[in-house]
Amino acid sequence: MKTQLKIALKYLLISTILAGAVYPLVMTGVAQVAFHKKANGSLLMKDGKLLGSRLVGQKFDSTIYFSSRPSAIDYNPVPSSGSNLGPTSKKLRMQVSERRKNFAIRNAVKDSLAIPPEMLFASGSGLDPHISPEGALLQIDRVALARNFNDVQKSELKDIIEDLTLNPQFYLFGEPRINVFELNLALDSIK
């Protein structure tokens, strides 16, 4: 019996060292070498100041910026969750109806059925940083008006949206998307 207990304790000790220390250290080292920016949170810096992460959606309420998609957690990364409201939920229908109305009014959209779904529904994590190019294009007039852009600047803004649009992963998975945070940073560069 003592022999079996010694073997079990040795196995526990070795497994704990391998799985609890060696493996995490090796994986951290590989990630730091091969994927340095991603392993450190894909942080965006400007003039030595941390602005945020490319991976975490942020709230933009000002009319001079493009709006992010709604968040069930108000962009708080600590709980990171969706609303868990399903398609039969009356509360979800009311939220979507209110968001549709507000987006249409705020962006002077005549056909509210043309508003892309990501501008009406929160993401599963509540922190999705992307919207569709269509969602961005519907906001151009509002942003250009709020910033007093002329036609040349407005055209430059359309070019920025086109340049920042990401294709589906491997041209196969997902939809074209644009990171709202990066778009708003690029927007500030238009003179």
Buried (B, 14 or more C-beta within 10 A) or exposed (E): EEEEEEEEEEEEEEEEEEEEEEEEEEEEEEEEEEEEEEBEEBEBEEEEEEBBBBBBBBBBEEBBBBBBBBBBBEBEBEEEBBBEBEEEEEEBEEBBEEBBEBBBEEBEBEEEEEBBEBBBBBBEBBBBBBBBBBBBBBBBBBBBEEBEBEEEBBEBBBEBBEEBBBEEEEEEEEEEBBBBBBBBBBBEEBE
